[in-house]
Amino acid sequence: MIIYPVLQILDGKCVSLERGEVSKPIIWHFDPVEKAKEFAQSGASWIHVTDIDSLLDNESNEELILEIIRQTGVPIQVGGGIRSVAQADHWFELGVGRVIFGTLAVTSPFIVKEVAKLNPDQVVISLDIWQGKVMIHGWRDSGAIDPADFIFAYNNIPLAGIVITDVDSSVDELESTLEQLTELAEIATSPVIASGVVQKQSDIDRLREIYNVQGVLVGQAIYNRRIEIDGLFNE
């Protein structure tokens, strides 16, 4: 399993979002580039970066992300507001390893499939679920598609992975979240990357037992030191 340390960037700062609530971010007071370097030095094989500003149609954090690429030497997968072929190509030209499509993967799947076919194993799609509905536009709107149907629509496309996030997940509801993740992972032909389900080390251990879950995003649990990064990426 690949453990992806997460950097969610808003206005140049690292943040965490509780249940997708962008209006009340948790702000972490450290430099994103220095934190990315720490991940790299600790053995991370990938770093997951979400540009929250781009997702909200604000000014991009492109220069900051480029600095992360330059200073870490670790492949980066970038998401947040990538809604065209041109934007995806731009990120590839800048040196990112993978691009992540969220809204466009729901609203214009034919475009995302074409990008994936032209760039095999360099495209990740993001499936954000809230109360059983697929969410788009930065978790603000629901799309008219069932999560399982969304997965089926991308089967046998050369994706690098599918990030599955239960936006409404909480510690008290973890069992239902893992059940949903298990069901969706079983029908996917691409590797699944779990998101929003890790509070402690034992949660990662449980994910290892789920078929086709081949990666996990970990952010807030690292920042609040519920999970230590020493040895985390070498397991």
N, C-alpha and C positions, 0 to 999 in steps of 0.2 A: 504493500500500500504506500502511495506517495502522500506525504503530509505537506500541504501547501500553507506556509505562513501567509497571512493576509495583511495587506495594507489597503485600507479604505481611506481615500484622500478627499478631503473637503476643505476648500480654501487654503490649500497648502499644508493642512494639518491632518494627522492620523485620527480617525474617529471610529467608533462602533455605533451601529444603529440597533436599537431595541425594537424588534418586530417591524423592521423596515421603516421606522419613523424618522424621516430625514429632518423634521423640524426640531427634534430634540436629541441631537447627537451627543454621544459621550466623547469628549475630547481628550486625547492622550498627549501629554506634554513631552514629546520627544521628537527628534528630527527624523522624518521618514527615510531619508537616505542613510542615516547612521543605523537606523533599525534594520533596514534592508541589508546593510553590510554585516550586521550582527547575525542575521539569518544565514547569510552566505558563509560566514566564518564558522557557523555551527553545523554546516553540512547540508543545508537545504538544497534540493535538486531543482526546485522551481519556486518562484515567488508569484503569488496571486495579487494583482493590483486592480482595484476598482476606482475609477475616476468619478466620484459622486457629482462633482460639478458638471461634467459632461453629461452625465445621466439626467441632471436637472436642466440641461440646455444652458448652463452657465459657461464661463470661460474655462477652457481645458487646463489641466495640470500637466500638459505635455512636457514642458521643460523639466519639471521635477521627475517625471517618469523616465525621461531620457537620462537624467543624472543617475538614477537607480540602475539603469541598464549599464551605463558606463563604469560605475564604481563597484558593481557586484560581480560581474562576469557570470551571473546565474541567469538561465532562461526565465523570461517573464511572460506570464499570460495576463492580458489586459482586457478589462471590460468597462462598460459604463458609457452609454450613449452612442455606441457604434451602430449606426442605422443605415449604412450604405456600403456598397462595394468599394467606393472611393476611400471611405474612412478606413476600411479594413486594409486595403492596399497601402494606404499611407502608413499605418502602424507596422505592417510587414517591412516596408522600406526603411523605417526607423530602427528596425532590429528586434522587435518583439518576437517571441517564439510562437505565441498563439494569440488569437483574438477571440473574444467572447461576445456572442450575439444573444441578446435577451428579447427585447420587444420585436425586433425584426424577424427573429426566428418564429414568432407567433403570427405576425401580420403578413409577412412575405417569405414563407418558407422556401419557395422556389429560388429566391435570390441567395439565401444562406446555403442551400444545397449546392448551388452552382459554385459558390466560393469554396465550399468544402471539397468539391470534386477537383477544383483547380489547385487547391492547397491541402492535400490530404494530411491528416494528423496535425493540422495547425489551426483548426477551428473547433471551438467549444461552444455549446449552446447552454443557455441558462433557463431552467424551469423553476419559476418562483410560484409557490402555491400558498394561498390564504383561504382557509375554510373550504378546501376542496376545489378552489377556482384558480386558474392560471392567471397570474398578475402581469401587467405590462406597464410601460411608462413609469419606471421607477416605483413599482408597487402601488401606483395610484389608481389604476383601472384594472378591471378584470377582462380577460379575453374570452371569446365565445368558443372555447375548446376544452375538452376534458383532459386532465393530465396524462392519462394512459393513451389517449388518441394522439396527443402531442408526441409522446415517445414513439409510438408506432410509425408516425409520419416520417421519422428520421432513421428508422431501422435500415441497415445496410448502406448508409451514407458514411464516407470515411472521416468521421469526426474523431477528434482527440479525446473528447469526453462530453458528458452531460452533467452540469452542476445542478443538483436538486436541492432547493431550499424550501423548508416549511417556514414561511415568514411568521406565522402565528405560533411557532413552537415555543414551549417553555419547559422548565425542569419538571413541572408537575404533569406535563402531557407527553413526556419523552417516549413512552411506550407506543402510543398511537402514531407518533412521528416516525419511529423506527419501523413500525408495521407498514406504513405507507411507503417509506423508502424501500423496504424489502420487496413489496409488490411491484413497484415501478422498475427497480433494478433487474428483476427477473425477466421482464419483457424487453429490456433494452439490449440492442446488439453492440452498442458502444459502451466504453467504461463509464461508470457512474462515479461522480465526485460529490460526496455528501457535504452539506453546508448547514450551519446553524444548529448543530446537534451536539457540539462538544463543549462540555463544562469542566471535565476533568479527564485524567488519563484513562480511567476505566471506560469512558465513552468511546475512545478510540479503539480500545480492545474489543468492545462489542461490535463496532463497525467492521472490524477485520473478519468477523464471522458471517457477514452478510454477503451472499453471492453477488458478484459483479460490482461491488463497491470497491473500487481500486484506488480511491483517493479521498482525502478529507481536507476541508478548509478549516484552519484554526487561527483565530485572531484574538478575540477578547480574552480567552482563557490563558493565552500567553502573556498578554499585557497585564492582567491582574495577578499573574504568577500562580494561578491554579495549576498550570502546567509549566514545568521548567523546560527550557530548550536544550539544555545539556543532554546530549544523547538522543534527543527526540527524533532527529532526522536520520539517525543511523540504525533505527530498529529494523 
